[in-house]
Amino acid sequence: MLDGQTRPSFVRSAVEVIHGARVQIVLLECAPAARHARLVGPRGQPELSNPQMDSWAAYLRGQADDLNLPVIDTTNLGIDAAVDALAVYVHQVRADRAAAEQQA
């Protein structure tokens, strides 16, 4: 799992050279106001709450949309709920892959 502001297209191109790699990219995002509140408050990184960060977040969302990637909006989720939402997604992907392997 990668954490951070990594371009989905970069991740996808990096794993294409690894035969047999099973990778699923999911964008975790939140509204700009929520990101600002988190950076200024609990994260203690107010310098990161700026127009450049907003543009980067919009760029990442655009890549997710262009690549038809799933998006989990964490605007109204606490950390535990965001982790739970990601876990639900991971379990679904694993179940789908297992079902596809049984059919093959």
Phi, psi and omega in degrees: 000133175257139177240134177135194185261063183265132178296128177303322180295327177293315179298313181300315180292327180291322183275346178298333182275353180261107182291133178084001180291138177247106185232135174232127180259131178229132176268127171258122182223167173213165179294151180306320180296320178292318178299315178301311181299321180291318181291319181286324183272258189301326183280337179063035180231060184299335180295340179276348179271093185208171180301328179296318178295319178298319179294320180296317179298319178295322178297315179297320178296320177298319177296317179300317179295314181298325182267004180057047181267150175291149180230132174249117180273116183260011184310314184253021181246139169282177183301313182298319180291324177295318177297318178299318179297319178293319179298318177300316179297315180299316179298321179293318178298317179297319179294318179297318179294319179296318179295320179294322179292325179291328180283339183281000000 
